[in-house]
Amino acid sequence: MATKTKPLTAEQKQALARMRQRLGGLNENKLKRHKDLLAIRKAIRGALLRGPLTVPALAQVLDRPVQEVFWHLTGMRRYALVRDAGEADGYVLYALNTEPAAK
């Protein structure tokens, strides 16, 4: 579950704007990649709402490469959005994490 964060201060917003400028700003390509990332993760969450799945099964459901699905699950697991839910056919089953993240 997501935790609420405090709104950014004016000073923090200015620091972020300077950092974005130094890094080249947000061009169309970066925005598209970010939107694609969010869409894939949303699709993964949607598929896992129906129950735990292995990486190959999830890749097949989403019609995405296994390596890409694994990469996203690794990131989602790191931030406690998904968890291990057992094993099937020698593969780890992944499920949505319903427990709040440890602080």
C-alpha positions, -999 to 999 in steps of 0.1 A, spaced: 0 0 0 12 35 -8 21 58 20 11 95 20 40 119 15 42 156 25 38 181 -3 70 195 -17 82 229 -4 89 257 -29 126 252 -23 124 215 -31 104 222 -62 131 246 -74 158 221 -67 139 195 -87 135 219 -116 172 227 -116 180 189 -116 156 183 -145 172 211 -164 207 196 -158 196 162 -169 181 175 -202 145 180 -191 115 158 -199 114 153 -237 87 134 -255 108 102 -256 113 102 -218 76 108 -212 66 80 -236 90 56 -219 76 65 -185 40 61 -197 49 27 -211 65 16 -179 34 27 -159 11 9 -184 30 -24 -182 30 -23 -144 -7 -15 -143 -12 -45 -166 8 -67 -143 -12 -56 -113 -44 -63 -132 -33 -98 -141 -22 -105 -106 -56 -94 -92 -70 -127 -106 -44 -147 -86 -7 -155 -84 12 -162 -116 47 -172 -126 69 -150 -148 63 -172 -179 25 -173 -173 24 -136 -168 44 -129 -199 20 -151 -219 -11 -133 -205 5 -99 -212 20 -109 -245 54 -94 -234 89 -109 -233 97 -129 -203 128 -108 -195 107 -76 -195 81 -91 -172 108 -103 -149 125 -69 -149 93 -52 -139 85 -78 -112 119 -74 -97 113 -36 -94 78 -41 -80 91 -67 -55 118 -43 -43 92 -18 -34 69 -45 -18 42 -41 -45 44 -79 -52 55 -108 -31 64 -145 -35 34 -167 -32 48 -201 -35 61 -221 -65 46 -238 -95 65 -260 -121 98 -248 -107 90 -211 -110 82 -186 -83 46 -175 -81 41 -138 -77 11 -122 -61 0 -86 -53 12 -76 -18 -17 -67 5 5 -61 35 17 -26 42 54 -20 35 77 -22 65 92 11 75 
